[in-house]
């Protein structure tokens, strides 16, 4: 009872800390980008499935505050501790409370307040396993369906839910308990299937954006990399922390319950999957977060109470160290730790209203834009109006291709704001006249181009054509409805032409 009371006190303190941190930290580019999604509700978006946008769309009518947008991350990451407590209670009240408390103060849970696609992924992955555990341990007949439904919601959050599905396949095939529940596995699959079909429908009617981005565009040029492999190993040790690695090593051969075997599969299959992937790609810390609760659950069935109390003391100190680092980064002079070339980005992050005030005299009568999705999203968040992306942008976050129709901007004046200088060749061919400005705000220098009389045909034939060639080459074998990008700008050739054929067509051939 004493340990469970301690858990509830820690949960309350962690929740308050998360709320405070959510209010203090500046809005990041990715978070602002997801707000752009939420302002245009849909069943899919260019980069990922829609769940984070759905959550934010529910909150935006209630206000415009950083902490409000981050409320899903604060609530869900706190509830994960309670779910771990519930999942471990049959192993003993004290170990369950202490393991859940250690998870709550684990730094990567404690400071998890930024709202991203990983926010609902972690939550629904954990819920899916919880329902499957209930089906196996408690004989809950409906829980296979609930587990599948949660898996489907996880899939609508981020595609890494497929890694959980892979772990389930291994568990159902290679364990006696899994094979006994094969009918439940079919129910689980059927319950998850509607989410997959919804995503498939959106992709087929939207240029296969998710497939092209996640399978092709973002993976171009991947080669074998031992550096990324070693980096993943170091990151795994850092996230597990040495005391937990030691604890796992000491109990690795210890017999576990049927649900403990499941925890092993949903921990080790993703861990090894990302290990293999790391040989050709840098694995982000946030990629693996959805599967770390199962390390705590696995150890929760094996470690004695005294060991958990020592881990709680260590993890509290480890978390405090991370909090101090965050406080240092937020409160210290930027020149102590940030290279001078990044000053402009820091000023925009910390003083967005000062930047908007400096731009106000220049923007009257202009459509506003920046050169990248992150800056456009941040400006849109603080300015409370759209900021489009001018130029080719990057392979990431091309949602603006759906939102901005450059045909409607022909002859208009466009102001382009940037943190870095750009050459005349980026603007002069596409405007009748350009005027450049340089703004110094704090330690940052910003660059503004006022473009008068936008020349849409030239922009289409050079910039938009390159965008089509790089990001909208739909393989012939993928069936699809007409692609919005090509219907809008290249109705004659479409997006399914071979790269060489499309590149050699004369601009006049594609005129609508």
C-alpha positions as CSV (number, residue, x, y, z in Angstrom):
1,X,0.0,0.0,0.0
2,X,2.9,2.4,0.8
3,X,4.4,1.9,-2.6
4,X,1.1,2.4,-4.4
5,X,0.6,5.7,-2.5
6,X,4.1,6.7,-3.6
7,X,3.1,5.9,-7.2
8,X,0.0,8.2,-7.0
9,X,2.1,11.0,-5.5
10,X,4.7,10.7,-8.3
11,X,2.0,10.5,-11.0
12,X,0.4,13.8,-9.7
13,X,3.8,15.5,-9.5
14,X,4.8,14.3,-13.0
15,X,1.5,15.5,-14.4
16,X,2.0,19.0,-13.0
17,X,5.6,19.1,-14.1
18,X,4.6,18.1,-17.7
19,X,1.9,20.8,-17.8
20,X,4.5,23.4,-16.7
21,X,7.0,22.2,-19.2
22,X,4.4,22.2,-22.0
23,X,3.7,25.8,-21.2
24,X,7.3,26.9,-21.1
25,X,8.9,25.2,-24.1
26,X,8.6,27.1,-27.4
27,X,6.5,25.6,-30.2
28,X,8.6,23.4,-32.4
29,X,8.4,23.2,-36.2
30,X,6.9,19.7,-36.3
31,X,4.3,20.5,-33.7
32,X,3.2,23.6,-35.6
33,X,3.1,21.5,-38.8
34,X,0.7,19.1,-37.2
35,X,-1.5,22.1,-36.2
36,X,-1.6,23.0,-39.9
37,X,-2.9,19.4,-40.5
38,X,-5.5,19.9,-37.8
39,X,-6.8,23.1,-39.4
40,X,-7.6,21.0,-42.5
41,X,-9.3,17.8,-41.2
42,X,-8.8,14.8,-43.4
43,X,-8.4,11.0,-43.2
44,X,-4.7,11.3,-44.2
45,X,-1.8,13.6,-44.7
46,X,1.3,13.8,-46.9
47,X,3.8,12.3,-44.4
48,X,1.8,10.1,-42.0
49,X,-1.7,8.9,-41.0
50,X,-4.1,11.4,-39.4
51,X,-4.4,10.6,-35.7
52,X,-2.4,13.4,-34.3
53,X,-4.3,15.9,-36.4
54,X,-7.6,14.4,-35.2
55,X,-6.6,15.0,-31.6
56,X,-5.5,18.5,-32.2
57,X,-8.6,19.3,-34.2
58,X,-10.6,18.6,-31.1
59,X,-8.6,21.1,-29.0
60,X,-8.1,24.0,-31.4
61,X,-11.6,25.4,-30.9
62,X,-10.8,25.9,-27.2
63,X,-7.9,28.2,-27.6
64,X,-4.5,29.1,-29.0
65,X,-1.9,28.1,-26.4
66,X,1.2,25.9,-26.5
67,X,0.1,23.9,-23.4
68,X,-3.3,23.3,-24.8
69,X,-2.0,21.8,-28.1
70,X,0.4,19.6,-26.0
71,X,-2.4,18.4,-23.7
72,X,-2.7,15.0,-25.6
73,X,1.1,14.4,-25.0
74,X,0.8,15.4,-21.3
75,X,-2.3,13.3,-20.6
76,X,-1.4,10.2,-22.7
77,X,2.2,9.9,-21.4
78,X,1.0,10.2,-17.8
79,X,-1.8,7.6,-18.4
80,X,0.8,5.2,-19.7
81,X,2.2,4.9,-16.1
82,X,-1.2,4.0,-14.8
83,X,-1.7,1.4,-17.6
84,X,1.6,-0.2,-16.6
85,X,0.5,-0.3,-13.0
86,X,-2.7,-2.1,-14.0
87,X,-0.9,-4.6,-16.3
88,X,1.6,-5.5,-13.6
89,X,-0.8,-5.8,-10.6
90,X,-1.2,-9.6,-10.8
91,X,2.6,-9.8,-10.3
92,X,2.3,-8.0,-7.0
93,X,1.0,-4.6,-5.8
94,X,4.4,-3.2,-4.7
95,X,6.4,-4.2,-7.8
96,X,3.7,-2.9,-10.1
97,X,3.5,0.4,-8.3
98,X,7.3,0.9,-8.3
99,X,7.8,-0.2,-11.9
100,X,5.1,2.2,-13.0
101,X,6.7,5.0,-10.9
102,X,10.1,4.3,-12.5
103,X,8.6,4.6,-15.9
104,X,7.0,7.9,-15.1
105,X,10.3,9.4,-14.0
106,X,12.3,7.8,-16.8
107,X,13.6,10.9,-18.6
108,X,12.2,10.0,-22.0
109,X,8.7,9.7,-20.4
110,X,9.1,12.6,-18.0
111,X,9.9,15.2,-20.7
112,X,7.6,13.7,-23.3
113,X,5.4,16.8,-23.7
114,X,5.8,17.6,-27.4
115,X,2.8,16.5,-29.4
116,X,3.9,14.4,-32.4
117,X,2.7,11.4,-34.4
118,X,4.5,9.3,-31.7
119,X,2.2,10.7,-29.0
120,X,-0.9,8.5,-29.9
121,X,1.4,5.7,-31.3
122,X,2.9,5.0,-27.9
123,X,-0.4,5.2,-26.2
124,X,-2.4,2.9,-28.5
125,X,0.5,0.4,-28.9
126,X,0.5,0.0,-25.1
127,X,-3.3,-0.3,-25.0
128,X,-3.3,-2.9,-27.7
129,X,-0.9,-5.1,-25.8
130,X,-2.8,-4.6,-22.6
131,X,-6.0,-5.9,-24.2
132,X,-4.1,-8.9,-25.6
133,X,-2.7,-9.6,-22.2
134,X,-6.2,-9.5,-20.8
135,X,-7.4,-12.0,-23.4
136,X,-4.6,-14.4,-22.6
137,X,-4.4,-14.0,-18.8
138,X,-8.1,-13.3,-17.9
139,X,-9.9,-15.1,-20.7
140,X,-11.6,-11.9,-21.9
141,X,-13.3,-13.0,-25.1
142,X,-13.8,-9.5,-26.5
143,X,-10.3,-8.3,-25.7
144,X,-8.8,-9.7,-28.9
145,X,-11.1,-7.4,-30.8
146,X,-10.2,-4.5,-28.6
147,X,-6.5,-5.3,-29.1
148,X,-7.0,-5.2,-32.8
149,X,-9.0,-1.9,-32.6
150,X,-6.1,-0.3,-30.6
151,X,-3.6,-1.7,-33.1
152,X,-5.6,-0.1,-35.9
153,X,-5.6,3.3,-34.1
154,X,-1.9,2.9,-33.6
155,X,-1.5,2.3,-37.3
156,X,-3.6,5.5,-38.0
157,X,-1.0,7.3,-35.7
158,X,2.2,6.2,-37.4
159,X,3.3,3.3,-39.6
160,X,5.7,1.9,-36.9
161,X,2.6,0.2,-35.6
162,X,3.4,-2.4,-38.3
163,X,6.4,-3.4,-36.1
164,X,4.0,-4.3,-33.3
165,X,1.9,-6.4,-35.8
166,X,5.1,-8.2,-36.7
167,X,5.8,-9.0,-33.1
168,X,2.3,-10.3,-32.8
169,X,2.8,-12.6,-35.8
170,X,6.0,-14.1,-34.2
171,X,4.2,-14.5,-30.9
172,X,1.1,-16.2,-32.4
173,X,3.3,-18.5,-34.5
174,X,6.2,-19.4,-32.2
175,X,4.7,-19.8,-28.8
176,X,2.3,-22.4,-27.4
177,X,0.1,-19.7,-25.9
178,X,-0.1,-17.8,-29.1
179,X,-1.0,-20.9,-31.2
180,X,-3.8,-21.7,-28.7
181,X,-5.2,-18.2,-29.3
182,X,-5.0,-18.4,-33.1
183,X,-8.7,-17.7,-33.5
184,X,-8.3,-14.7,-31.3
185,X,-5.5,-13.6,-33.6
186,X,-7.9,-13.7,-36.6
187,X,-10.3,-11.5,-34.6
188,X,-7.5,-9.1,-33.8
189,X,-6.6,-8.9,-37.4
190,X,-10.2,-8.3,-38.6
191,X,-10.6,-5.6,-35.9
192,X,-7.4,-3.8,-37.1
193,X,-8.2,-4.2,-40.8
194,X,-10.6,-1.2,-41.2
195,X,-7.8,1.2,-40.2
196,X,-5.5,-0.3,-42.9
197,X,-8.3,-0.1,-45.5
198,X,-9.0,3.6,-44.7
199,X,-5.3,4.4,-45.1
200,X,-5.2,2.5,-48.3
201,X,-8.1,4.4,-49.7
202,X,-6.6,7.8,-48.8
203,X,-3.3,6.9,-50.5
204,X,-5.0,5.6,-53.6
205,X,-6.9,8.8,-54.0
206,X,-3.9,11.1,-53.0
207,X,-1.0,10.1,-55.3
208,X,0.2,7.4,-52.9
209,X,1.8,10.2,-50.9
210,X,2.6,8.1,-47.8
211,X,4.1,5.3,-49.8
212,X,6.2,7.5,-52.0
213,X,7.4,9.5,-49.0
214,X,8.1,6.6,-46.6
215,X,9.3,4.0,-49.1
216,X,11.0,6.0,-51.8
217,X,11.7,9.7,-51.3
218,X,13.0,9.7,-47.8
219,X,15.1,6.6,-48.4
220,X,16.9,7.6,-51.6
221,X,20.7,7.1,-51.4
222,X,20.7,4.8,-48.4
223,X,23.9,2.8,-48.0
224,X,25.4,0.5,-45.4
225,X,26.4,2.5,-42.4
226,X,28.4,1.1,-39.5
227,X,28.3,4.6,-37.9
228,X,24.5,4.5,-37.7
229,X,24.6,0.9,-36.4
230,X,27.0,1.8,-33.6
231,X,25.0,5.0,-32.9
232,X,21.8,2.8,-32.4
233,X,23.6,0.6,-29.9
234,X,24.8,3.6,-27.9
235,X,21.3,5.1,-28.0
236,X,19.8,1.9,-26.8
237,X,22.2,1.7,-23.9
238,X,21.5,5.3,-23.0
239,X,17.7,4.9,-23.1
240,X,17.7,1.6,-21.2
241,X,20.2,3.1,-18.7
242,X,23.1,0.9,-17.3
243,X,21.2,-0.1,-14.1
244,X,18.3,-1.5,-16.2
245,X,20.6,-3.2,-18.6
246,X,22.3,-4.9,-15.6
247,X,18.9,-5.8,-14.2
248,X,17.7,-7.3,-17.4
249,X,21.0,-9.3,-17.8
250,X,20.6,-10.8,-14.3
251,X,17.0,-12.0,-14.9
252,X,17.2,-12.8,-18.6
253,X,16.9,-16.5,-18.1
254,X,14.3,-16.4,-15.4
255,X,11.0,-18.0,-16.1
256,X,8.2,-15.6,-16.8
257,X,4.4,-15.9,-17.1
258,X,2.5,-16.2,-20.4
259,X,2.1,-12.4,-20.6
260,X,5.8,-12.1,-19.7
261,X,6.6,-14.1,-22.9
262,X,4.4,-11.7,-24.8
263,X,6.3,-8.7,-23.3
264,X,9.5,-10.3,-24.5
265,X,8.3,-10.5,-28.1
266,X,6.9,-7.0,-28.2
267,X,10.2,-5.7,-26.8
268,X,12.8,-7.8,-28.6
269,X,11.2,-7.9,-32.1
270,X,11.1,-4.1,-32.5
271,X,14.5,-3.8,-30.9
272,X,16.1,-6.2,-33.4
273,X,14.0,-4.7,-36.2
274,X,15.5,-1.3,-35.6
275,X,18.9,-2.8,-35.1
276,X,18.8,-4.3,-38.6
277,X,17.4,-1.0,-40.0
278,X,20.2,0.9,-38.4
279,X,22.7,-0.7,-40.8
280,X,21.4,1.6,-43.5
281,X,19.6,4.4,-41.8
282,X,19.9,6.7,-38.7
283,X,17.3,5.6,-36.1
284,X,15.7,8.5,-34.3
285,X,15.3,8.3,-30.6
286,X,11.5,8.9,-31.0
287,X,11.2,5.9,-33.4
288,X,11.7,3.4,-30.6
289,X,9.8,5.0,-27.8
290,X,6.6,3.1,-28.4
291,X,8.2,-0.2,-27.4
292,X,10.1,0.8,-24.3
293,X,7.1,0.4,-21.9
294,X,7.5,-3.3,-22.5
295,X,11.0,-3.4,-21.1
296,X,9.5,-2.0,-17.8
297,X,6.7,-4.5,-18.0
298,X,9.1,-7.4,-18.6
299,X,11.3,-6.4,-15.7
300,X,8.2,-5.7,-13.6
301,X,7.5,-9.5,-13.5
302,X,11.0,-10.4,-12.5
303,X,12.7,-7.8,-10.2
304,X,12.2,-7.8,-6.5
305,X,10.8,-4.8,-4.7
306,X,14.2,-3.7,-3.2
307,X,15.7,-3.6,-6.7
308,X,12.8,-1.4,-8.0
309,X,13.3,1.0,-5.1
310,X,17.0,1.4,-6.0
311,X,16.0,1.9,-9.7
312,X,13.5,4.5,-8.6
313,X,16.3,6.4,-6.8
314,X,18.6,6.2,-9.7
315,X,16.0,7.2,-12.3
316,X,14.9,10.2,-10.2
317,X,18.5,11.5,-10.2
318,X,18.9,10.6,-13.9
319,X,15.7,12.5,-14.7
320,X,16.8,15.5,-12.6
321,X,20.0,15.7,-14.7
322,X,17.9,15.9,-17.9
323,X,15.7,18.6,-16.4
324,X,18.7,20.7,-15.4
325,X,20.1,20.4,-19.0
326,X,16.7,21.6,-20.4
327,X,16.7,24.5,-17.9
328,X,20.2,25.4,-18.9
329,X,19.3,25.4,-22.6
330,X,16.2,27.5,-22.1
331,X,17.6,30.0,-19.6
332,X,21.3,30.4,-20.5
333,X,22.6,32.9,-23.2
334,X,22.4,31.2,-26.5
335,X,26.0,32.0,-27.5
336,X,27.2,29.7,-24.7
337,X,26.2,26.6,-26.6
338,X,24.7,27.3,-30.0
339,X,26.9,28.0,-33.1
340,X,26.5,31.6,-34.4
341,X,25.1,30.3,-37.8
342,X,22.1,29.0,-35.9
343,X,21.3,32.3,-34.1
344,X,18.4,33.2,-36.5
345,X,16.7,29.9,-35.9
346,X,16.9,30.4,-32.2
347,X,15.6,33.9,-32.3
348,X,12.6,32.8,-34.4
349,X,12.0,29.9,-31.9
350,X,12.2,32.1,-28.8
351,X,11.0,35.6,-30.1
352,X,8.5,34.9,-32.9
353,X,6.4,38.0,-32.1
354,X,9.4,40.2,-32.5
355,X,10.0,38.7,-35.9
356,X,6.4,39.2,-36.9
357,X,6.5,42.8,-35.7
358,X,9.6,43.5,-37.8
359,X,7.9,42.0,-40.9
360,X,4.6,43.9,-40.4
361,X,5.6,47.1,-42.4
362,X,6.8,45.0,-45.3
363,X,3.9,42.6,-45.8
364,X,0.9,44.7,-46.6
365,X,-0.6,43.6,-50.0
366,X,1.6,40.4,-50.1
367,X,0.9,36.7,-49.8
368,X,3.3,35.5,-47.1
369,X,5.7,32.5,-47.6
370,X,8.9,30.9,-46.4
371,X,11.3,28.5,-48.0
372,X,10.6,25.5,-45.8
373,X,7.7,23.7,-44.1
374,X,9.0,24.1,-40.5
375,X,9.4,27.9,-40.7
376,X,6.1,28.3,-42.5
377,X,4.3,26.2,-39.8
378,X,5.9,28.1,-36.9
379,X,5.0,31.5,-38.6
380,X,1.5,30.3,-39.2
381,X,1.1,29.2,-35.6
382,X,2.2,32.5,-34.1
383,X,0.6,34.7,-36.9
384,X,-2.7,32.8,-36.8
385,X,-2.9,32.8,-40.6
386,X,-1.5,30.5,-43.4
387,X,2.1,30.9,-44.5
388,X,2.8,28.9,-47.7
389,X,6.0,27.3,-48.8
390,X,7.8,28.9,-51.8
391,X,10.3,27.0,-53.9
392,X,11.0,23.3,-54.1
393,X,11.3,22.7,-50.3
394,X,12.5,19.2,-49.3
395,X,11.4,15.6,-49.3
396,X,9.8,16.1,-45.9
397,X,6.4,17.6,-45.0
398,X,5.0,18.5,-48.4
399,X,1.4,19.1,-47.1
400,X,1.5,22.6,-48.6
401,X,1.4,21.0,-52.1
402,X,-2.2,20.2,-51.3
403,X,-3.0,23.5,-49.6
404,X,-1.5,26.1,-52.0
405,X,-2.6,26.5,-55.6
406,X,0.0,28.6,-57.4
407,X,-2.3,29.1,-60.4
408,X,-4.4,31.4,-58.2
409,X,-1.3,33.5,-57.4
410,X,-0.5,34.5,-60.9
411,X,0.2,38.2,-61.0
412,X,0.1,38.5,-57.2
413,X,2.8,39.9,-54.9
414,X,4.5,37.4,-52.7
415,X,6.8,38.1,-49.6
416,X,9.3,35.3,-48.9
417,X,10.9,35.2,-45.5
418,X,14.0,33.2,-44.8
419,X,16.6,32.6,-42.1
420,X,19.4,32.2,-44.7
421,X,20.4,34.3,-47.8
422,X,19.3,33.1,-51.2
423,X,20.4,34.1,-54.7
424,X,18.5,36.1,-57.3
425,X,18.1,33.0,-59.4
426,X,15.6,31.7,-56.8
427,X,13.3,34.7,-57.5
428,X,14.1,36.9,-60.5
429,X,12.8,34.4,-63.1
430,X,9.4,34.2,-61.3
431,X,8.6,37.8,-60.7
432,X,8.4,41.0,-62.7
433,X,10.4,42.7,-60.0
434,X,12.0,41.8,-56.6
435,X,13.1,43.9,-53.7
436,X,15.4,42.5,-51.0
437,X,15.5,43.4,-47.3
438,X,17.7,42.3,-44.4
439,X,16.3,42.4,-40.8
440,X,18.4,42.2,-37.7
441,X,16.4,41.0,-34.6
442,X,18.4,40.3,-31.5
443,X,21.4,38.1,-32.6
444,X,19.6,36.9,-35.7
445,X,19.7,38.1,-39.2
446,X,16.7,37.4,-41.5
447,X,16.2,37.9,-45.2
448,X,13.1,39.0,-46.9
449,X,12.3,39.1,-50.7
450,X,9.3,41.1,-51.9
451,X,8.3,39.6,-55.3
452,X,6.0,41.8,-57.4
453,X,3.9,40.2,-60.2
454,X,4.3,36.4,-59.8
455,X,5.0,34.7,-63.1
456,X,3.1,31.4,-62.6
457,X,4.0,29.9,-66.0
458,X,7.7,30.2,-65.4
459,X,7.4,28.9,-61.9
460,X,5.4,26.0,-63.1
461,X,7.7,25.0,-65.9
462,X,10.8,25.1,-63.7
463,X,10.0,24.7,-60.0
464,X,6.7,22.7,-60.1
465,X,8.1,20.4,-62.8
466,X,11.1,19.6,-60.7
467,X,8.8,18.9,-57.7
468,X,6.8,16.5,-59.8
469,X,9.9,14.7,-61.0
470,X,11.3,14.3,-57.4
471,X,8.2,13.6,-55.3
472,X,5.3,12.6,-57.5
473,X,6.6,9.8,-59.8
474,X,3.9,7.2,-59.1
475,X,5.0,3.7,-60.2
476,X,2.9,2.4,-63.0
477,X,2.0,-0.7,-61.0
478,X,0.2,1.3,-58.4
479,X,-3.5,1.9,-59.2
480,X,-4.7,5.4,-58.3
481,X,-7.2,8.1,-59.1
482,X,-5.9,11.3,-60.8
483,X,-3.2,12.8,-58.6
484,X,-4.1,16.3,-57.2
485,X,-0.7,17.7,-58.0
486,X,-0.6,16.7,-61.6
487,X,-4.3,17.4,-62.2
488,X,-3.7,20.9,-61.0
489,X,-0.4,21.7,-62.9
490,X,0.2,18.9,-65.5
491,X,-3.2,17.6,-66.6
492,X,-1.8,16.3,-69.9
493,X,1.1,14.2,-68.7
494,X,0.0,13.2,-65.2
495,X,2.3,11.6,-62.6
496,X,2.7,8.1,-64.0
497,X,5.0,8.9,-66.9
498,X,8.6,7.6,-66.8
499,X,11.1,10.2,-65.4
500,X,13.0,10.6,-68.7
501,X,9.9,11.0,-70.8
502,X,8.4,13.6,-68.5
503,X,11.7,15.5,-68.2
504,X,12.0,15.8,-72.0
505,X,8.6,17.1,-72.7
506,X,8.4,20.8,-73.8
507,X,6.7,23.1,-71.3
508,X,4.0,23.9,-73.9
509,X,2.9,20.3,-73.9
510,X,1.6,20.5,-70.4
511,X,-0.3,23.8,-70.6
512,X,-3.8,23.4,-69.3
